[in-house]
Amino acid sequence: MLDERDRRRLAEIESGLSRQDPAFAARMSAGGEDRPAPTVLALCISLYILLPMVMLLFGWVAAVVTLDVFAVVIAVVLARRRSSRARR
């Protein structure tokens, strides 16, 4: 718990920040709702688990194809994130 003096000082800092950089203040006040899901991390973990099995079962050509497919999917995810950020 903050005492009254600290709360007042914190409110002054917040209002100063809102005046200086309103976009940053809006992002910070939005909380975690705007945070993207860890899709790229999940895809990388899936690839790490899947690629050795594909290599053992189907050979190196299938492993290269799997790697290429994952690279395209990750590129699409990142492009969609960038385009959604540009729209804001």
Rosetta constraint file for C-alpha pairs under 8 A:
AtomPair CA 2 CA 6 HARMONIC 5.83 0.50
AtomPair CA 2 CA 7 HARMONIC 6.06 0.50
AtomPair CA 3 CA 7 HARMONIC 6.26 0.50
AtomPair CA 4 CA 8 HARMONIC 6.15 0.50
AtomPair CA 5 CA 9 HARMONIC 6.25 0.50
AtomPair CA 6 CA 10 HARMONIC 6.06 0.50
AtomPair CA 7 CA 11 HARMONIC 6.17 0.50
AtomPair CA 8 CA 12 HARMONIC 6.28 0.50
AtomPair CA 9 CA 13 HARMONIC 6.29 0.50
AtomPair CA 10 CA 14 HARMONIC 6.19 0.50
AtomPair CA 11 CA 15 HARMONIC 6.15 0.50
AtomPair CA 12 CA 16 HARMONIC 6.10 0.50
AtomPair CA 13 CA 17 HARMONIC 6.12 0.50
AtomPair CA 14 CA 18 HARMONIC 6.16 0.50
AtomPair CA 15 CA 19 HARMONIC 6.32 0.50
AtomPair CA 16 CA 20 HARMONIC 6.21 0.50
AtomPair CA 17 CA 21 HARMONIC 5.80 0.50
AtomPair CA 17 CA 22 HARMONIC 7.17 0.50
AtomPair CA 17 CA 25 HARMONIC 6.60 0.50
AtomPair CA 18 CA 22 HARMONIC 4.72 0.50
AtomPair CA 18 CA 24 HARMONIC 7.85 0.50
AtomPair CA 18 CA 25 HARMONIC 5.41 0.50
AtomPair CA 18 CA 26 HARMONIC 7.96 0.50
AtomPair CA 21 CA 25 HARMONIC 6.37 0.50
AtomPair CA 22 CA 26 HARMONIC 6.05 0.50
AtomPair CA 23 CA 27 HARMONIC 6.30 0.50
AtomPair CA 24 CA 28 HARMONIC 6.19 0.50
AtomPair CA 25 CA 29 HARMONIC 6.10 0.50
AtomPair CA 26 CA 30 HARMONIC 6.12 0.50
AtomPair CA 27 CA 31 HARMONIC 7.23 0.50
AtomPair CA 30 CA 34 HARMONIC 7.01 0.50
AtomPair CA 38 CA 42 HARMONIC 6.26 0.50
AtomPair CA 39 CA 43 HARMONIC 6.14 0.50
AtomPair CA 39 CA 77 HARMONIC 7.73 0.50
AtomPair CA 40 CA 44 HARMONIC 6.14 0.50
AtomPair CA 40 CA 74 HARMONIC 6.19 0.50
AtomPair CA 40 CA 77 HARMONIC 7.45 0.50
AtomPair CA 41 CA 45 HARMONIC 6.20 0.50
AtomPair CA 42 CA 46 HARMONIC 6.09 0.50
AtomPair CA 43 CA 47 HARMONIC 6.10 0.50
AtomPair CA 43 CA 70 HARMONIC 7.33 0.50
AtomPair CA 43 CA 74 HARMONIC 7.35 0.50
AtomPair CA 44 CA 48 HARMONIC 6.12 0.50
AtomPair CA 45 CA 49 HARMONIC 6.31 0.50
AtomPair CA 46 CA 50 HARMONIC 5.86 0.50
AtomPair CA 47 CA 51 HARMONIC 5.53 0.50
AtomPair CA 47 CA 67 HARMONIC 7.51 0.50
AtomPair CA 47 CA 70 HARMONIC 7.18 0.50
AtomPair CA 48 CA 52 HARMONIC 7.45 0.50
AtomPair CA 49 CA 53 HARMONIC 7.39 0.50
AtomPair CA 50 CA 54 HARMONIC 6.21 0.50
AtomPair CA 51 CA 55 HARMONIC 6.08 0.50
AtomPair CA 51 CA 63 HARMONIC 6.04 0.50
AtomPair CA 51 CA 66 HARMONIC 7.17 0.50
AtomPair CA 51 CA 67 HARMONIC 7.49 0.50
AtomPair CA 52 CA 56 HARMONIC 6.17 0.50
AtomPair CA 52 CA 63 HARMONIC 7.84 0.50
AtomPair CA 53 CA 57 HARMONIC 6.05 0.50
AtomPair CA 54 CA 58 HARMONIC 5.54 0.50
AtomPair CA 54 CA 59 HARMONIC 6.89 0.50
AtomPair CA 54 CA 62 HARMONIC 6.61 0.50
AtomPair CA 54 CA 63 HARMONIC 5.75 0.50
AtomPair CA 54 CA 66 HARMONIC 7.93 0.50
AtomPair CA 55 CA 59 HARMONIC 4.64 0.50
AtomPair CA 55 CA 60 HARMONIC 5.38 0.50
AtomPair CA 55 CA 62 HARMONIC 6.72 0.50
AtomPair CA 55 CA 63 HARMONIC 5.16 0.50
AtomPair CA 58 CA 62 HARMONIC 5.82 0.50
AtomPair CA 58 CA 63 HARMONIC 7.57 0.50
AtomPair CA 59 CA 63 HARMONIC 6.52 0.50
AtomPair CA 60 CA 64 HARMONIC 6.18 0.50
AtomPair CA 61 CA 65 HARMONIC 6.28 0.50
AtomPair CA 62 CA 66 HARMONIC 6.04 0.50
AtomPair CA 63 CA 67 HARMONIC 6.10 0.50
AtomPair CA 64 CA 68 HARMONIC 6.16 0.50
AtomPair CA 65 CA 69 HARMONIC 6.18 0.50
AtomPair CA 66 CA 70 HARMONIC 6.23 0.50
AtomPair CA 67 CA 71 HARMONIC 6.16 0.50
AtomPair CA 68 CA 72 HARMONIC 6.26 0.50
AtomPair CA 69 CA 73 HARMONIC 6.26 0.50
AtomPair CA 70 CA 74 HARMONIC 6.10 0.50
AtomPair CA 71 CA 75 HARMONIC 6.13 0.50
AtomPair CA 72 CA 76 HARMONIC 6.18 0.50
AtomPair CA 73 CA 77 HARMONIC 6.24 0.50
AtomPair CA 74 CA 78 HARMONIC 6.19 0.50
AtomPair CA 75 CA 79 HARMONIC 6.03 0.50
AtomPair CA 76 CA 80 HARMONIC 6.11 0.50
AtomPair CA 77 CA 81 HARMONIC 6.29 0.50
AtomPair CA 78 CA 82 HARMONIC 6.21 0.50
AtomPair CA 79 CA 83 HARMONIC 6.14 0.50
AtomPair CA 80 CA 84 HARMONIC 6.06 0.50
AtomPair CA 81 CA 85 HARMONIC 6.19 0.50
AtomPair CA 82 CA 86 HARMONIC 6.20 0.50
AtomPair CA 83 CA 87 HARMONIC 6.35 0.50
AtomPair CA 84 CA 88 HARMONIC 6.79 0.50
